[in-house]
């Protein structure tokens, strides 16, 4: 496999050089948009590879000419090379976000000339909206329509958005809608024409590719429809209201209902939906509402982002006092916070992000760092890794400490107040750590970011990109990221979004839970050694961190490669349930929500 991949990459690089030379000739006398549009459509109909490649070169030359004329400046050579590589099904490493978006827009506009559906795949609604705003000048210059989709769009607006030449949306929005269309075709195709939401899966351009195919790939995508036949949403709302009437020490003791509390609940039996009138089910919902009110803490267990987006801490499920509190927990918390409750849904099927990407005939994408993913991208998706422009080195020093007390002091020194004018960005792995660490950072220009979310929002809050931007940035990893590739990608995103001096440091101590979870035996031996000899930490911890990152990268890669087979097995199990369920009403449906 490795030898075959290296030979294929050498062939791809040779053909890329040939295509680059042919594009330079086409750019000397580019065709007008109408001619390029006709040539692309004719090549798409005839399905001849040589004719399609020629039409793509002509189309890219025409798009480049239109964009350069519209912007009044030439497109940089690495951006042109990246756009050409995207049209030739490559995973391209390019550090600057502005260049990645421009290259993706050029490739999307070229592909859209053929009339095929083009999807620019992002990680979230916010990313889709920001990417659409950055790419719109390119589409306007080429006379193409573009639409950014979100999870809360009305069905009519969603259907209209999918009719645009280029669609920009989060990966889970697109995956659910494509899976829903396939489900409708399989269930209703025999009964006549099926009104589909999307126009199919032809082109998928992933930006950022690393977060879509690596970081977001492990979570399943559920195909669901809004359906609450049991009245679960109404029961949650009633449980919240009744929980507020219970008095501590009179009706309940912590999460335990007393006899007076049960008698009070019995007086409201007829107000409950029929399925939830049984005492055991009713009491569990009220106890869950009490736990949401008294046991959950913002910053430790959850965060409410702009747009009423609720983030639950990844370790919350392990801290729940009872497993029965998990169903409907996010809706119960939304009711407590006074924000719109996510709809109760019924799951019809499920898919995965890798399976979603395999639906497309043409797949490509860009990312700031792809080191270590080249073999997986080739094996799972047939993508060739291409480095469009070398990135400057971003050294990250390591502070290895013998215990947590020394680690907290190092965090206060690295991210706390100082004489320099650098802004501080403290990177956490879990939102629950913010409450315990916030007091250690006293710098006036300090911000916190989650490794999985990225640095962009935090850097905007610090003023980067504005008139009062800091003189530079110091990134402090409170714990090492899971993999070296994830660390490099975060640093490149932070360096690209900031300005001035850039520094980075990672902190780790011998009692780190992150290290103990990944290397239990070596971490335990190191803890014992550091108790006897504290000087062992700076000598041994960096090597253990690199070892743990390599082990994590191997494990997650194996997990992602095994996902398609596991998803097929789960799909077969779900098919027995779906076969007994009535077919959903065809047409646009709301985005998938949280199933009870």
Buried (B, 14 or more C-beta within 10 A) or exposed (E): EEEEBEEEBEEBBEEBEEBBEBBEEBBEEBBEBEEBBEBBBBBBEEEEEEBBBBBBBBBBBBBBBBBBEEEEEEBBEBBBBBBBBBBBBBBBBBBBBEBBBBBBBBBBBBBBBBBBBBBBBBBBBBBBBBBBEBBBBBBBBBEBEBBBBBBEBEEEBBBEBBEBBBBBBBBBBBBBBBBBBBBBEBBBEEEEEBEBBBBBBBBBBBBBBBBBBBBBBEEBBBBBBBBBEBBBBBBBBBBBEBBEEBEEEEBBEEBEBBEBBBEBBEEBEEBBBEEBBEEEBBBBBBBBBBBBBEBBEEBBBBBBEEEEEBBBBEEBEEEBEEEEBEBBBBBBBBBBBEBEBBBBBBBBBBBBBBBBBBBBEBBBBBBBBBBBBBBBBBBBBEBBBBBBBEBEEBEBEBBBBBBEEBBBEBBBBBBBEEEEEBBBBBBBBBBBBBEEBEEBBEBEBBBBBBBBBBBBBBBEBBBBEEEEBBEBBBBBBBBBBBBBBBBBBBBBBBBBBBBEEBBBBBBBBBBBEBBBEBBEEBBEBBBEBBEEEBEBBEEBBBEBBEBBBBBBBEEBBEEBBEBBEEBEEBBEEBEEEBEEEEEBEBEBBBBBBBBB
